[in-house]
Amino acid sequence: MSSILKVQDLSKTYVNGPNRVEVLKNLSLDIKAGTTTALVGASGAGKSTLLQLLGALDRPTAGTVLFEEENIFAKSDRELAFFRNKRIGFVFQFHHLLPEFTALENVMMPALIAKKTRSEASATAEALLRDVGLAHRLNHRPGELSGGEQQRVAIARALVLSPQLLLADEPTGNLDMKTSDEVHGLLSSLQDSRNLTLIVVTHNERLAAAMEKTIRLVDGRLEQLQQTTVSQ
């Protein structure tokens, strides 16, 4: 199985005047294509920062991230934005849907930004919303949807350009247990049907246990990389 991500000696330090905060310290890891990985650790351990670097939302202080053997941080900011929009999908704890637009319009947005025609973007978005169980909610705005439904719209939006890598930062952290289980099941189903590489930051032990691999961060360092046997 080939690697989709190779992280080599990755560090991230934030500087605020005389203060330096080392968030990540010389991390190296290898993520295989088509696999599922949980990223766990205490608050402040660096999980979200690592996810942002893997998704090219921020640049490291030192080290490299290779995406299919390509050093993504050798790209200009403009090239990086294009790469990120096309190759990586993001789902966050708070869905960040645009309240004035319908579910369909929210999912269409990345495709329109990528210069897809409106008819193509609409057809793809509608199919995705059907896949996530929201065929009856296409024309509802976020304020008319439940929390779980809003997160399903966010997942559909993350997949509208058919990314290879899906990054989720506490995707169920704002949901009740029943809805969390439904969203977990949906992510698992979509990952399998689309052969996605899925990396999830989570405090949910059941979700982490369902992933093929668990990466544990402690004070910005990689403490444990555990292989999980997932029952089918």
Secondary structure, DSSP 8 states (H G I E B T S, - for coil): --EEEEEEEEEEEEEETTEEEEEEEEEEEEEETT-EEEEE-STTSSHHHHHHHHTTSS--SEEEEEETTEEGGGS-HHHHHHHHHHHEEEEESS----TTS-HHHHHHHHHHHTT--HHHHHHHHHHHHHHTT-GGGTT--GGGS-HHHHHHHHHHHHHTT--SEEEEESTTTTS-HHHHHHHHHHHHHHHHHHT-EEEEE-S-HHHHHHSSEEEEEETTEEEEEEE-----
